[in-house]
Amino acid sequence: MSTPLSSSRAPRQWALAEYALLPLRLFLGVTFLFAGLQKLANPGFFDSNDPASIQSQLIAASTRSPIKFLLSHLVEHASFIGAVVAFGEVAIGLGVLVGLWTRVAALGGVALSLGLFLSISFHASPFYTGSDIVFAFAWLPFVIAGAGSHFSLDAWIARRVASERNVPAPGLVAIPFSFIPHHCGNFSKGHCTARGNRPCEEAGCPVLADERASVIARRTLDDIDRRTVVLGATVAAGVAAVAGVLAAASAGIGRAIGNVKPSTGPTHLTTTTTSSVPGGSTTSTTPGTEIGSVSQVPVGGSAAFTIPTTSEPGIVLQPTAGNFVAYNAVCPHAGCTVSYYKANDAIVCPCHTSIFNVSDGSLVSGPSPTGLATLNVVERNGNLYLE
């Protein structure tokens, strides 16, 4: 007799939770589909001059991520990486929504979520404020159970193939186990003759187990498996065509809107040429490291630059005439590059919407644990210097 803490389970009992997982499946599918289409519709995502572009995010992540040794080599391929992420999200979201090759789509969701966690939100503090790790674990039930036997193309394909091959439909239903002994020819005085006269129990019950063993158990493909693959590939091609149309439409609409109101990136400061001295070396009569000209930073605006000592992105602002402030532009929450939003008079992280004060870089709102790191900037002779 099994105990209340027994680990024995009826065959395929895990699959009966499919109805409870439907809300999660809908959420994950819609979220990933929307995220992919949103990236394709945003011209700035592929524009290296945009602070929210994939290239800017990779650069910021490469200074903080535990896999920065890998990300640093991907920056030059940022547009390709961005396209892979965007189309991957569309494919994963659509696959889970319609329940097609669900386990494959869920594995892709786990891989993409873990990649984003290691690249972007690894340093989120507390860790649960970063959504990527939560998404990674949310995908696991579908890796284990798939989409279930209802409301999915996988289930439709399985029923279609079963009908063509004149075998029982593979659908599952939940029934009390007490029903089985009274309708099973193998039951005799509390024991199962089909199991070597062992006690009758859910684990290993030949009635509950499928007549047709799994591919792993058989270690070979039969005619039903081959037909399922062929029909599944045909349906997948049709779904891929729909995904392509959605992706192309989103990209076209996004670029059409972008052409009406183009989004330009912030000015990037350039330094002036230093004077030469005998012996071929250079020198400057002004202490500090020059980052650019005052004229490149508009009053009430901002400009981007690279911090010489760390090669991290920086941002300098001129809130009022002659008053300059500068900060490390890497958001302390997840490493994205912040930018200045004139309409809100605030510095904002485009990834998780942490908002920082222009005057001192302090945190106004959002998941960032601290404000921005302050840099000491001074103006001399029409140029800006970091001290």
Secondary structure as GFF3:
##gff-version 3
##sequence-region A 1 387
A	DSSP	three_ten_helix	13	17	.	.	.	ID=ss1
A	DSSP	alpha_helix	18	41	.	.	.	ID=ss2
A	DSSP	three_ten_helix	43	46	.	.	.	ID=ss3
A	DSSP	alpha_helix	54	61	.	.	.	ID=ss4
A	DSSP	alpha_helix	68	74	.	.	.	ID=ss5
A	DSSP	three_ten_helix	75	77	.	.	.	ID=ss6
A	DSSP	alpha_helix	78	98	.	.	.	ID=ss7
A	DSSP	alpha_helix	102	116	.	.	.	ID=ss8
A	DSSP	pi_helix	117	121	.	.	.	ID=ss9
A	DSSP	three_ten_helix	127	129	.	.	.	ID=ss10
A	DSSP	alpha_helix	131	145	.	.	.	ID=ss11
A	DSSP	alpha_helix	153	164	.	.	.	ID=ss12
A	DSSP	alpha_helix	179	182	.	.	.	ID=ss13
A	DSSP	beta_strand	187	188	.	.	.	ID=ss14
A	DSSP	beta_strand	191	192	.	.	.	ID=ss15
A	DSSP	three_ten_helix	193	195	.	.	.	ID=ss16
A	DSSP	beta_strand	198	199	.	.	.	ID=ss17
A	DSSP	alpha_helix	215	218	.	.	.	ID=ss18
A	DSSP	alpha_helix	223	260	.	.	.	ID=ss19
A	DSSP	beta_strand	267	268	.	.	.	ID=ss20
A	DSSP	beta_strand	275	276	.	.	.	ID=ss21
A	DSSP	beta_strand	282	283	.	.	.	ID=ss22
A	DSSP	beta_strand	289	293	.	.	.	ID=ss23
A	DSSP	three_ten_helix	294	296	.	.	.	ID=ss24
A	DSSP	beta_strand	302	306	.	.	.	ID=ss25
A	DSSP	beta_strand	313	320	.	.	.	ID=ss26
A	DSSP	beta_strand	323	328	.	.	.	ID=ss27
A	DSSP	beta_strand	339	341	.	.	.	ID=ss28
A	DSSP	beta_strand	346	348	.	.	.	ID=ss29
A	DSSP	beta_strand	355	356	.	.	.	ID=ss30
A	DSSP	beta_strand	363	365	.	.	.	ID=ss31
A	DSSP	beta_strand	374	375	.	.	.	ID=ss32
A	DSSP	beta_strand	377	380	.	.	.	ID=ss33
A	DSSP	beta_strand	383	386	.	.	.	ID=ss34
###
